[in-house]
Amino acid sequence: MSSSKVTIIGAGVSGLAIAQTLSAFPVDLTLIEQNPYPGGRAAFYGCKATDSCVHCGVCLLREAVAQMPDGGRVRHLYSSAPVSAGHGTNGGYAIEVSGRPNRIDPELCTACGACLEACPEGAIEMVPGWRYFVGEKCTDCGKCVDVCPTSAIAMKRQPLHETIDSDAVVVSTGFTPFDPAIDRKWGYGDSPRVITSSDLERLLFEERYLPEGIKADEAKKVAFIQCVGSRNVLEGTDQCSRICCAYNLRMAGRLKDELPEADIDFYYMDIQHFGKGFPSFFEGVKEKLNLVRSLPISIEHDEGNRPILRFESIPEPGCADTPYDLVVLSQGLQPAANAIRIADQWGLDLDSNGFFRTTEADMPPGVFASGTCTGPMRIDECVENAASVSEGVLKYLGVST
């Protein structure tokens, strides 16, 4: 039986879920991922569980990475990106791909950890359930090369440049979190005491709960600010990012459990409900937090570089200023940085917020879009969406399910 060829652009949770489904059928798969590792942004998200699971979805990503199909009919191209797309010889697509492979060959890496111990710069990183890769801290000292038992590491690798034939293409390129540094009112970058939700995710992943230099007894008062870069057309987008309430309520609850003496204020416009278990979760977490229905105005810093949050006081008229030891900015979701380029390559339409439209009339034959490149989604929603897209791909290819 001849195999159909499918290319998946993006190996985040949605792309991996689609790959896992399609790998059970006579389909040759190629995954193209711009990062040197699978998992996308969620690869470095931390678990939010406290005394029980809060269904943050991180375990679904871990599972997708651990069960990622490899070898045989599945090929992975990391640190790579499609540079052009055209019509193939058999009615499909010809995809020109370029990249620079990571210093660690994932096919040879056994995750023994010898390179991690040898690296003096802390440049060796690992995605849970996968393998090691060399990060940006690398100084080319070569000590990891000397200790690798499988010769998986090389300081220089030949650039990749080739053309791939594909019968169908799935675009799963994810999203970009809003960068609050572009608006100085948030004070991001002025002090280590103002961080983003992405920063806190990485801290939780590393099983740390505060930025370097801030001790637990110095974090007595913490603020979470919702809708930074969303629901505000002057700052980011007028779209509600939907998932931010879920993630940040969970992170705030986790932080409260780790820092029980901390007083945590949660500033919000309104709370977006999520999932079947939301009512019971919300009843539990709101007992840990001080919910403040107000949209903060700006952040200044005092002489000790402590953030001072100005917000509209409700129900009292006027504004109030409150000092905090730590402020977490909940970033809105924006289209991936390469969304316009990918749209041009594949003839895709963008909605008013820059995400890919997915109605049949908007998609070229054999091209599909999945996950957060089509709009904000939780991790579990990405998995559900991937199942639907996989079904559409198989139907298009005429593969019997």
Sine and cosine of phi, psi and omega as CSV:
sin_phi,cos_phi,sin_psi,cos_psi,sin_omega,cos_omega
0.00,0.00,0.79,-0.61,0.01,-1.00
-0.96,0.27,0.48,-0.88,-0.05,-1.00
-0.98,-0.21,0.60,-0.80,0.19,-0.98
-0.99,0.14,0.37,-0.93,-0.02,-1.00
-0.90,-0.44,0.78,-0.63,-0.01,-1.00
-0.78,-0.62,0.71,-0.70,0.08,-1.00
-0.93,-0.38,0.76,-0.65,0.04,-1.00
-0.93,-0.36,0.86,-0.50,-0.01,-1.00
-0.99,-0.14,0.98,-0.20,-0.04,-1.00
0.90,-0.43,0.88,-0.48,-0.03,-1.00
-0.94,-0.35,0.70,0.72,0.16,-0.99
-0.99,0.15,-0.26,-0.96,-0.10,-1.00
-0.88,0.48,-0.63,0.78,-0.01,-1.00
-0.93,0.36,-0.73,0.68,0.02,-1.00
-0.88,0.48,-0.64,0.76,0.01,-1.00
-0.93,0.38,-0.63,0.78,0.02,-1.00
-0.90,0.43,-0.64,0.77,0.04,-1.00
-0.92,0.40,-0.68,0.73,0.01,-1.00
-0.87,0.50,-0.66,0.75,-0.01,-1.00
-0.89,0.45,-0.67,0.74,0.01,-1.00
-0.91,0.41,-0.75,0.66,-0.08,-1.00
-0.93,0.36,-0.44,0.90,-0.04,-1.00
-0.91,0.41,-0.26,0.97,0.03,-1.00
-0.99,0.13,-0.05,1.00,-0.04,-1.00
-0.88,-0.48,0.22,-0.98,0.02,-1.00
-0.95,0.31,0.95,0.31,-0.06,-1.00
-0.74,-0.68,0.76,-0.65,0.13,-0.99
-1.00,0.01,0.85,-0.53,-0.11,-0.99
-0.94,-0.33,0.63,-0.77,0.19,-0.98
-0.79,-0.61,0.85,-0.53,0.07,-1.00
-0.98,-0.22,0.83,-0.56,0.03,-1.00
-0.95,-0.32,0.86,-0.50,-0.06,-1.00
-0.76,-0.65,0.77,-0.63,-0.05,-1.00
-0.95,0.30,-0.42,0.91,0.06,-1.00
-1.00,0.10,0.32,-0.95,0.03,-1.00
-0.99,0.14,0.30,0.95,-0.06,-1.00
-0.44,-0.90,0.35,-0.94,0.08,-1.00
-1.00,0.06,0.24,-0.97,0.11,-0.99
0.93,-0.36,-0.30,0.95,0.01,-1.00
0.89,0.46,-0.43,-0.90,-0.03,-1.00
-0.89,0.45,-0.56,0.83,-0.05,-1.00
-0.95,0.31,-0.14,0.99,0.01,-1.00
-0.85,0.52,-0.46,0.89,-0.04,-1.00
-0.89,-0.46,0.49,0.87,0.15,-0.99
-0.99,0.11,0.52,-0.85,0.02,-1.00
-0.98,-0.19,0.47,-0.88,0.05,-1.00
-0.91,0.40,0.66,-0.75,-0.02,-1.00
-0.98,-0.18,0.04,1.00,-0.07,-1.00
-0.89,0.46,0.60,-0.80,0.08,-1.00
-0.92,-0.40,-0.97,-0.24,0.08,-1.00
-0.99,0.10,-0.17,0.99,0.05,-1.00
-0.44,-0.90,0.25,-0.97,0.00,-1.00
-0.92,0.39,0.68,-0.74,0.05,-1.00
-0.93,-0.38,0.24,0.97,0.11,-0.99
0.84,0.55,0.75,0.67,0.03,-1.00
-0.97,0.23,-0.31,0.95,0.06,-1.00
1.00,-0.04,-0.12,0.99,-0.04,-1.00
-0.88,0.48,-0.59,0.81,0.02,-1.00
-0.90,0.44,-0.50,0.87,0.05,-1.00
-0.91,0.41,-0.62,0.78,0.05,-1.00
-0.92,0.39,-0.70,0.72,0.03,-1.00
-0.85,0.53,-0.67,0.74,0.00,-1.00
-0.90,0.43,-0.66,0.75,-0.01,-1.00
-0.89,0.45,-0.64,0.77,0.03,-1.00
-0.92,0.38,-0.72,0.70,-0.04,-1.00
-0.90,0.43,-0.55,0.84,-0.03,-1.00
-0.99,-0.13,0.20,0.98,-0.04,-1.00
-0.86,0.52,0.82,-0.57,0.02,-1.00
-0.90,0.43,0.67,-0.75,-0.07,-1.00
-0.60,-0.80,0.55,-0.84,0.03,-1.00
0.96,0.28,0.01,-1.00,0.01,-1.00
0.89,0.46,-0.89,-0.46,-0.03,-1.00
-1.00,0.03,0.08,1.00,-0.08,-1.00
-0.91,-0.42,0.79,-0.61,0.01,-1.00
-0.84,-0.54,0.67,-0.74,0.00,-1.00
-0.91,-0.42,0.76,-0.65,0.07,-1.00
-0.87,-0.49,0.99,-0.16,0.00,-1.00
-1.00,-0.03,0.29,-0.96,-0.05,-1.00
0.78,0.63,0.64,0.77,-0.09,-1.00
-0.71,-0.71,0.31,-0.95,0.00,-1.00
-0.42,-0.91,0.52,-0.85,0.10,-1.00
-0.96,0.29,0.77,-0.64,0.00,-1.00
-0.98,-0.22,-0.34,0.94,0.08,-1.00
-0.33,-0.94,0.32,-0.95,0.03,-1.00
-0.62,-0.79,0.67,-0.75,0.03,-1.00
-0.56,-0.83,-0.01,-1.00,0.00,-1.00
-0.98,0.20,0.70,-0.71,0.02,-1.00
-0.99,0.11,0.04,-1.00,-0.08,-1.00
-0.96,0.27,-0.41,0.91,-0.06,-1.00
-0.93,-0.36,0.48,0.88,0.05,-1.00
1.00,0.01,-0.07,1.00,0.03,-1.00
-1.00,-0.07,-0.67,-0.74,-0.05,-1.00
-0.79,-0.61,0.55,-0.84,0.12,-0.99
-0.93,-0.36,0.89,-0.46,-0.11,-0.99
-0.93,-0.36,0.88,-0.47,0.07,-1.00
-1.00,0.06,0.82,-0.57,-0.09,-1.00
-0.85,-0.53,0.66,-0.75,0.10,-1.00
-0.72,-0.69,0.42,-0.91,0.01,-1.00
-0.05,-1.00,0.10,-1.00,0.06,-1.00
-0.77,-0.64,0.98,-0.20,-0.08,-1.00
-0.81,0.59,0.56,-0.83,0.02,-1.00
-0.90,0.43,0.36,-0.93,-0.03,-1.00
-0.89,0.46,-0.44,0.90,0.04,-1.00
-0.98,-0.20,0.85,-0.52,0.03,-1.00
-0.97,0.22,0.92,-0.39,-0.07,-1.00
-0.90,0.43,-0.39,0.92,0.00,-1.00
-0.97,0.24,-0.37,0.93,0.01,-1.00
-0.98,-0.19,-0.37,0.93,-0.03,-1.00
-0.92,0.39,0.73,-0.68,0.05,-1.00
-0.95,-0.31,0.12,0.99,0.00,-1.00
0.85,0.53,0.63,0.78,-0.02,-1.00
-0.97,0.26,-0.42,0.91,0.05,-1.00
1.00,-0.02,0.02,1.00,-0.02,-1.00
-0.88,0.47,-0.63,0.77,0.00,-1.00
-0.92,0.39,-0.59,0.81,0.00,-1.00
-0.88,0.48,-0.68,0.73,-0.01,-1.00
-0.95,0.32,-0.52,0.86,-0.08,-1.00
-0.99,0.11,-0.39,0.92,-0.10,-0.99
-0.95,0.31,0.86,-0.50,-0.01,-1.00
-0.99,0.17,-0.21,0.98,-0.09,-1.00
-0.97,-0.23,-0.08,1.00,-0.06,-1.00
0.93,0.37,0.52,0.86,-0.07,-1.00
-1.00,0.04,-0.19,0.98,0.00,-1.00
-1.00,0.06,0.81,-0.58,0.00,-1.00
-0.81,-0.59,0.29,-0.96,-0.03,-1.00
-0.64,-0.77,0.68,-0.74,0.16,-0.99
-1.00,-0.01,0.83,-0.56,-0.02,-1.00
-0.80,0.61,0.74,-0.67,0.00,-1.00
1.00,0.08,-0.03,1.00,-0.02,-1.00
-0.83,-0.55,-0.77,-0.64,-0.10,-0.99
-0.72,-0.69,-0.11,-0.99,-0.02,-1.00
-1.00,-0.01,0.40,-0.91,0.15,-0.99
-0.58,-0.82,0.30,-0.95,-0.01,-1.00
-1.00,-0.10,0.84,-0.54,-0.03,-1.00
-1.00,0.01,-0.21,-0.98,-0.14,-0.99
-0.96,0.27,-0.26,0.97,-0.03,-1.00
-0.97,0.23,-0.09,1.00,-0.09,-1.00
-0.87,0.49,0.71,-0.71,0.04,-1.00
-0.93,-0.37,0.20,0.98,0.03,-1.00
0.89,0.45,0.53,0.85,0.00,-1.00
-0.94,0.33,-0.45,0.89,0.07,-1.00
0.99,0.11,0.07,1.00,-0.03,-1.00
-0.91,0.42,-0.52,0.86,0.03,-1.00
-0.92,0.38,-0.56,0.83,0.02,-1.00
-0.89,0.46,-0.66,0.75,-0.08,-1.00
-0.91,0.41,-0.49,0.87,-0.11,-0.99
-0.98,-0.21,-0.14,0.99,-0.05,-1.00
-0.93,0.36,0.86,-0.50,-0.06,-1.00
-0.97,0.25,-0.25,0.97,-0.05,-1.00
-0.92,-0.39,0.15,0.99,-0.02,-1.00
0.82,0.57,0.64,0.77,-0.03,-1.00
-0.99,0.11,-0.16,0.99,-0.14,-0.99
-0.92,-0.40,0.71,-0.71,0.08,-1.00
-0.63,-0.78,0.70,-0.71,-0.02,-1.00
-0.93,0.37,-0.45,0.89,0.02,-1.00
-0.75,-0.66,0.71,-0.71,0.07,-1.00
-0.76,-0.65,0.48,-0.88,-0.01,-1.00
-0.93,0.36,0.70,-0.71,0.06,-1.00
-0.86,0.51,0.52,-0.85,0.05,-1.00
-1.00,-0.06,0.70,-0.71,0.12,-0.99
-0.41,-0.91,0.93,-0.38,-0.02,-1.00
-0.40,-0.92,0.17,-0.98,0.03,-1.00
-0.90,-0.44,0.75,-0.66,-0.05,-1.00
-0.92,-0.38,0.75,-0.66,0.11,-0.99
-1.00,0.03,0.66,-0.75,-0.05,-1.00
-0.55,-0.84,0.66,-0.75,0.05,-1.00
-0.99,0.12,-0.48,0.88,0.02,-1.00
-0.56,-0.83,0.44,-0.90,-0.05,-1.00
-0.73,-0.68,0.70,-0.71,0.10,-1.00
-0.90,-0.43,0.86,-0.52,0.06,-1.00
-1.00,-0.06,0.88,-0.48,-0.03,-1.00
-0.65,-0.76,0.89,0.45,-0.21,-0.98
-1.00,-0.08,0.06,1.00,0.15,-0.99
0.96,0.28,-0.46,-0.89,-0.12,-0.99
-0.66,-0.75,0.07,-1.00,0.11,-0.99
-0.82,-0.58,0.78,-0.63,0.08,-1.00
-0.95,0.31,0.59,-0.81,0.04,-1.00
-0.84,0.54,0.65,-0.76,0.01,-1.00
-0.99,-0.15,0.97,-0.25,-0.05,-1.00
-0.94,0.34,-0.15,0.99,0.02,-1.00
-0.92,0.39,-0.31,0.95,-0.03,-1.00
-0.97,0.22,-0.23,0.97,0.02,-1.00
-0.85,-0.53,0.96,-0.28,-0.14,-0.99
-0.91,0.41,-0.22,0.98,-0.03,-1.00
-0.90,0.43,-0.37,0.93,-0.04,-1.00
-1.00,0.06,-0.20,0.98,0.04,-1.00
0.92,0.39,0.30,0.95,-0.02,-1.00
-0.96,0.28,0.78,-0.63,-0.06,-1.00
0.99,-0.14,-0.23,0.97,0.01,-1.00
-1.00,0.07,-0.36,0.93,-0.07,-1.00
-0.42,-0.91,0.60,-0.80,0.07,-1.00
-0.93,0.37,-0.11,0.99,0.00,-1.00
-1.00,0.03,-0.03,1.00,0.13,-0.99
-0.89,-0.45,0.92,-0.38,-0.05,-1.00
-0.80,-0.59,0.17,-0.98,0.05,-1.00
-0.98,-0.19,0.21,-0.98,0.08,-1.00
-0.89,0.46,-0.54,0.84,0.07,-1.00
-0.90,0.43,-0.65,0.76,0.05,-1.00
-0.88,0.47,-0.69,0.73,-0.02,-1.00
-0.93,0.38,-0.59,0.81,0.08,-1.00
-0.83,0.55,-0.71,0.70,-0.02,-1.00
-0.92,0.40,-0.61,0.79,0.05,-1.00
-0.89,0.46,-0.68,0.74,0.04,-1.00
-0.91,0.42,-0.61,0.79,0.05,-1.00
-0.87,0.50,-0.65,0.76,-0.01,-1.00
-0.99,0.10,0.12,0.99,-0.01,-1.00
0.85,0.53,0.61,0.79,0.20,-0.98
-0.88,-0.47,0.34,-0.94,-0.12,-0.99
-0.78,-0.62,-0.13,0.99,0.01,-1.00
-0.67,-0.74,0.48,-0.88,0.05,-1.00
-0.88,0.47,0.40,-0.92,0.00,-1.00
-0.85,0.53,0.70,-0.71,0.02,-1.00
1.00,-0.10,-0.16,0.99,0.03,-1.00
-0.93,-0.36,0.88,-0.48,-0.02,-1.00
-1.00,0.03,0.36,-0.93,-0.05,-1.00
-0.85,0.52,-0.62,0.78,-0.02,-1.00
-0.97,0.24,-0.04,1.00,0.07,-1.00
-0.98,-0.20,0.03,1.00,-0.02,-1.00
-0.90,-0.43,0.92,0.39,-0.03,-1.00
-1.00,0.07,-0.41,0.91,-0.05,-1.00
-0.70,-0.72,0.86,-0.51,-0.11,-0.99
-0.80,-0.60,0.61,-0.80,0.06,-1.00
-0.83,-0.55,0.69,-0.73,0.20,-0.98
-0.94,-0.33,0.77,-0.64,-0.01,-1.00
-0.89,-0.45,0.88,-0.47,0.00,-1.00
-0.99,0.11,0.29,-0.96,0.17,-0.99
0.88,0.47,0.61,0.79,0.10,-1.00
-0.99,0.11,0.95,-0.32,-0.03,-1.00
1.00,-0.02,0.11,0.99,0.10,-1.00
-0.70,-0.71,0.33,-0.94,-0.05,-1.00
0.83,0.55,0.50,0.86,0.02,-1.00
-0.45,-0.89,0.99,-0.15,-0.11,-0.99
-0.91,0.41,-0.41,0.91,0.00,-1.00
-0.97,0.24,-0.37,0.93,-0.07,-1.00
-0.96,-0.27,-0.75,0.66,-0.04,-1.00
-0.64,-0.77,-1.00,0.06,0.00,-1.00
-0.63,-0.78,0.41,-0.91,0.05,-1.00
-0.99,0.11,-0.05,1.00,-0.03,-1.00
-0.98,0.20,0.63,-0.78,0.17,-0.99
-0.98,0.22,0.76,-0.65,-0.03,-1.00
-0.98,0.19,-0.04,1.00,0.19,-0.98
0.92,0.40,-0.79,0.61,-0.18,-0.98
-1.00,0.04,-0.21,0.98,-0.13,-0.99
-0.90,0.44,-0.63,0.78,0.01,-1.00
-0.85,0.52,-0.71,0.70,-0.03,-1.00
-0.87,0.49,-0.79,0.61,-0.09,-1.00
-0.91,0.42,-0.67,0.74,-0.12,-0.99
-0.99,0.17,-0.50,0.86,0.15,-0.99
-0.89,0.45,-0.65,0.76,0.03,-1.00
-0.91,0.41,-0.69,0.73,0.00,-1.00
-0.92,0.39,-0.63,0.77,0.02,-1.00
-0.90,0.44,-0.65,0.76,0.05,-1.00
-0.90,0.43,-0.65,0.76,0.03,-1.00
-0.91,0.41,-0.67,0.74,-0.01,-1.00
-0.90,0.43,-0.62,0.78,0.03,-1.00
-0.89,0.45,-0.63,0.78,0.02,-1.00
-0.92,0.39,-0.57,0.82,0.00,-1.00
-0.98,0.19,-0.50,0.87,-0.01,-1.00
-0.83,-0.56,0.95,0.32,-0.13,-0.99
-0.87,0.49,-0.39,0.92,0.00,-1.00
-0.99,0.12,-0.16,0.99,-0.04,-1.00
-0.97,0.24,0.60,-0.80,0.09,-1.00
-0.98,-0.18,0.92,-0.40,-0.13,-0.99
-0.94,-0.35,0.87,-0.49,0.09,-1.00
-0.99,-0.15,0.73,-0.68,-0.04,-1.00
-0.89,-0.45,0.97,-0.24,-0.04,-1.00
-1.00,0.04,0.76,-0.65,-0.08,-1.00
-0.50,-0.86,0.38,-0.93,0.13,-0.99
-1.00,0.03,-0.77,0.64,0.18,-0.98
-0.36,-0.93,0.29,-0.96,-0.06,-1.00
-0.98,-0.21,0.85,-0.53,0.06,-1.00
-0.99,0.14,0.84,-0.55,0.01,-1.00
-0.95,0.30,0.48,-0.88,-0.03,-1.00
-0.48,-0.88,0.73,-0.69,0.12,-0.99
0.94,0.33,0.29,-0.96,-0.04,-1.00
-0.92,0.38,-0.52,0.86,-0.06,-1.00
-1.00,-0.02,0.22,0.97,-0.08,-1.00
-0.87,0.50,-0.75,0.67,-0.08,-1.00
-0.82,0.58,-0.73,0.68,-0.03,-1.00
-0.94,0.35,-0.62,0.79,0.04,-1.00
-0.89,0.46,-0.72,0.70,-0.07,-1.00
-0.90,0.43,-0.64,0.77,0.03,-1.00
-0.87,0.49,-0.60,0.80,0.00,-1.00
-0.96,0.28,-0.70,0.71,-0.11,-0.99
-0.97,0.25,-0.50,0.87,-0.05,-1.00
-0.95,0.30,-0.27,0.96,0.11,-0.99
-0.96,0.28,-0.35,0.93,-0.01,-1.00
-1.00,-0.01,-0.35,0.94,-0.17,-0.99
-0.88,-0.47,0.32,-0.95,0.16,-0.99
-0.98,-0.20,0.97,-0.25,-0.03,-1.00
-0.99,0.15,0.84,-0.55,-0.06,-1.00
-0.86,-0.50,0.94,-0.35,-0.02,-1.00
-0.99,0.10,1.00,-0.03,-0.02,-1.00
-0.25,-0.97,0.55,-0.83,0.06,-1.00
-0.99,-0.15,0.94,-0.34,0.00,-1.00
-0.85,0.53,0.48,-0.88,-0.09,-1.00
-0.99,-0.15,-0.72,0.69,-0.06,-1.00
-0.25,-0.97,0.19,-0.98,0.06,-1.00
-0.78,-0.63,0.82,-0.57,0.15,-0.99
-0.93,-0.37,0.01,-1.00,0.02,-1.00
-0.74,-0.67,0.60,-0.80,0.04,-1.00
-1.00,0.10,-0.13,-0.99,-0.07,-1.00
-0.90,0.43,-0.44,0.90,0.04,-1.00
-1.00,-0.03,0.22,0.98,0.01,-1.00
0.92,0.39,0.40,0.92,0.06,-1.00
-1.00,0.06,0.75,-0.66,-0.04,-1.00
-0.93,0.37,0.69,-0.73,0.08,-1.00
-0.91,-0.41,0.91,-0.41,-0.07,-1.00
-1.00,-0.05,0.82,-0.57,0.10,-0.99
-0.98,-0.19,0.76,-0.65,-0.02,-1.00
-0.56,-0.83,0.36,-0.93,0.04,-1.00
-0.97,0.26,0.83,-0.55,-0.05,-1.00
-0.99,0.15,0.82,-0.57,0.01,-1.00
-0.81,-0.58,0.76,-0.65,0.17,0.98
-1.00,0.00,-0.11,0.99,0.01,-1.00
-0.92,0.38,0.61,-0.79,0.01,-1.00
-0.96,0.29,0.40,-0.92,0.06,-1.00
1.00,-0.07,-0.16,-0.99,-0.07,-1.00
-0.90,-0.43,0.38,-0.92,0.04,-1.00
-0.77,-0.64,0.47,-0.89,0.06,-1.00
-0.88,-0.47,0.80,-0.60,-0.01,-1.00
-0.77,-0.64,0.78,-0.62,0.04,-1.00
-0.99,0.15,0.55,-0.83,0.03,-1.00
-0.71,-0.70,0.40,-0.92,0.09,-1.00
-1.00,0.05,-0.43,0.90,0.00,-1.00
-0.45,-0.89,0.69,-0.72,0.09,-1.00
-0.83,-0.56,0.77,-0.64,0.03,-1.00
-0.94,-0.34,0.87,-0.49,0.00,-1.00
-1.00,-0.05,0.89,-0.45,0.01,-1.00
-0.99,0.14,0.95,-0.31,-0.11,-0.99
-0.98,0.18,0.67,-0.74,0.16,-0.99
-0.95,0.30,0.32,-0.95,0.01,-1.00
-1.00,-0.07,0.75,-0.66,0.05,-1.00
-0.85,-0.53,0.30,-0.95,0.05,-1.00
-0.85,0.52,0.45,-0.89,0.05,-1.00
-0.85,0.52,0.47,-0.88,-0.05,-1.00
-0.86,0.50,-0.46,0.89,-0.04,-1.00
-0.99,-0.12,0.23,0.97,-0.11,-0.99
-0.87,0.50,-0.70,0.71,-0.03,-1.00
-0.91,0.40,-0.66,0.75,0.01,-1.00
-0.90,0.43,-0.69,0.72,0.03,-1.00
-0.90,0.44,-0.65,0.76,0.02,-1.00
-0.87,0.49,-0.67,0.74,0.02,-1.00
-0.91,0.41,-0.64,0.77,-0.02,-1.00
-0.89,0.45,-0.64,0.77,-0.15,-0.99
-0.94,-0.34,0.11,0.99,0.04,-1.00
0.92,0.39,0.60,0.80,-0.02,-1.00
-1.00,-0.05,0.47,-0.88,0.07,-1.00
-0.99,-0.14,0.55,-0.83,0.04,-1.00
-0.95,-0.32,0.57,-0.82,0.07,-1.00
-0.99,0.16,-0.08,-1.00,-0.10,-1.00
-0.90,0.44,-0.33,0.94,0.01,-1.00
-0.98,-0.18,0.01,1.00,0.07,-1.00
1.00,-0.07,0.10,1.00,0.06,-1.00
-1.00,0.01,0.35,-0.94,-0.06,-1.00
-0.96,0.29,0.71,-0.70,0.14,-0.99
-0.98,0.20,0.55,-0.83,-0.10,-1.00
-0.81,-0.59,0.14,0.99,0.07,-1.00
-0.92,0.39,0.45,-0.89,-0.08,-1.00
-0.84,0.54,-0.58,0.81,-0.01,-1.00
-0.93,0.37,-0.39,0.92,-0.04,-1.00
-1.00,0.00,-0.20,0.98,-0.13,-0.99
-0.95,-0.30,0.74,-0.67,0.11,-0.99
-0.90,0.44,0.40,-0.92,0.00,-1.00
-0.85,0.53,0.76,-0.65,0.07,-1.00
0.99,0.16,0.09,1.00,0.02,-1.00
-0.91,-0.41,0.75,-0.66,-0.04,-1.00
-0.77,-0.63,0.40,-0.92,0.07,-1.00
-0.77,-0.64,0.62,-0.78,-0.10,-0.99
-0.59,-0.80,0.47,-0.88,0.12,-0.99
0.98,0.17,-0.41,-0.91,-0.15,-0.99
-0.96,0.27,-0.08,1.00,0.14,-0.99
-0.95,0.32,-0.22,0.98,0.03,-1.00
-0.98,-0.18,-0.08,1.00,0.00,-1.00
0.57,-0.82,0.28,-0.96,-0.03,-1.00
-0.85,0.53,0.74,-0.68,0.06,-1.00
-0.56,-0.83,0.54,-0.84,0.18,-0.98
-0.96,0.27,0.21,-0.98,0.00,-1.00
-0.87,0.49,-0.70,0.72,0.00,-1.00
-0.91,0.42,-0.55,0.83,0.05,-1.00
-0.93,0.37,-0.58,0.82,0.06,-1.00
-0.88,0.47,-0.65,0.76,0.02,-1.00
-0.91,0.43,-0.69,0.73,0.04,-1.00
-0.90,0.44,-0.68,0.73,0.02,-1.00
-0.90,0.45,-0.61,0.79,0.01,-1.00
-0.89,0.46,-0.60,0.80,0.03,-1.00
-0.90,0.45,-0.65,0.76,0.01,-1.00
-0.92,0.39,-0.68,0.73,0.00,-1.00
-0.91,0.41,-0.64,0.76,0.03,-1.00
-0.85,0.52,-0.67,0.75,0.03,-1.00
-0.88,0.47,-0.66,0.76,0.03,-1.00
-0.91,0.42,-0.63,0.78,0.02,-1.00
-0.90,0.44,-0.73,0.69,-0.02,-1.00
-0.90,0.44,-0.62,0.78,0.03,-1.00
-0.90,0.44,-0.69,0.72,0.00,-1.00
-0.88,0.47,-0.64,0.77,-0.03,-1.00
-0.97,0.23,-0.21,0.98,-0.04,-1.00
0.97,0.25,0.44,0.90,0.01,-1.00
-1.00,0.03,0.81,-0.59,-0.02,-1.00
-0.95,0.30,0.74,-0.68,0.02,-1.00
-0.96,-0.29,0.00,0.00,0.00,0.00
